[in-house]
Amino acid sequence: MVPTPSMEDTILVGDCLLVNKFIYGIKLPFTAKNIINIVQPKPGDIVVFRYPLDPDSPEPKENFVRLFPKWLPLLPLYWNKTRNFFHWYTPRNFVKRCVAIAGDTVEVRDK
């Protein structure tokens, strides 16, 4: 479900999306390893990705202990050592339009 109005001209807040992840390739289950690369994103595509600097991620690492191995992403359960309680981390998904690909030059004008 879309939580913010960042793409309001195309997608509204509260819209539910069904995402086809297989168009860009097939990954080995429970890992981030690609088995087959099919196509690359093109300018104009709407892409869904996980923001790498998620403020809700279990950081700093010395305060959290992961209870299941990282290769098993379906169970993102951590132990918070400062609160002595469990922390269930669900990564945030971002929905954006692809404006450029590798090798393109992007210029920002008037903000």
N, C-alpha and C positions, 0 to 999 in steps of 0.2 A: 504494500500500500504506500502511496506517495505521501510523505509527511510535510513537504515544504513547497512553496509556490515558485521554485527556481525555474521551472519550465512551463509556467502558466499558459503561455500561448499554445502549447501543444498538449500538455498533461496537467490536469487539475489536482489540487490537494484532495486526497481521499480516493483517487483513482487506484484501482487494483491492476497490477500488471502481471502478465504471464510472459516469462522470459525464456527464449530459446537459446540456451547456452551451447548447444551442439553445433550451431552454424559456424562457430569459430574454431572448433576442434573437439576432439574427444580426449578426456583425461582418464588416467588410471583411477579407479574408484578409491576414495578416501586419501588421495594424494593431490599434489599440484603438478604432477608430471603429465605432459601431453603425449598421447599415443599417436594420434593423427591430427595434423594441422589441415584445416579445410580452407577457410578464407580468413583474411585479415579485415579489421574494421575499416570502413571507408568514410570519408567526410560526409556528414548528413545522417549517418547511422545513429540511433539512440542506443547507448551502451549503459549497462549496469555493472558497477564495480564496487569493490570494498576500498574505502578510503584508507590509505596506509597509516595515517596519523590519527586514528580514531581516539578521541579523548576518553572514551569509556573502556578502552582496552586495559587489561590487567597490567598496569605499569605503576611504579617501577617494579622490575622483575624480582627484586629482593623482598618485596612485600607479598608476593603471590606464588603459590605452588600449584602447578597444573596437576590435576588428579588422574588424567588419562593422557596417553601419548599424543603428541602433536599430529601424528599421521592419522589420528582418528578424530576428524574435525566435528563429527556429529555430537560429541560430548565435550563441549568447551566449559568444563567445570573447574573452578580454581578454589583454592583455600586462601582466604585473605588473612595473613598472619597478624596484621595490625588490629583487625576487628574480631579475629577468631570466629569467622563465619564463612560460609560458602559464597562464592561469587559466580553467577552464571553469566557468561559473556556471549552475547550474540552480536556479531559484527554488523556495523551499519552499512547498508547498501546505498550507493549514490547513483542517481539516474541523470545522465547528461547526454548532450548531443556531441558527437565527434566532429570537431572543426578542422582537424589537421591530422596527418599521419607522419611517420618518421620521414625526415628529409624536407618536409614543408616548412615554410617560414610564415609565422603569424605576426601580424601587426595590430596593435590595439590603438584605436583612435577615439578621442573624446570618451574616455573611461571604457 
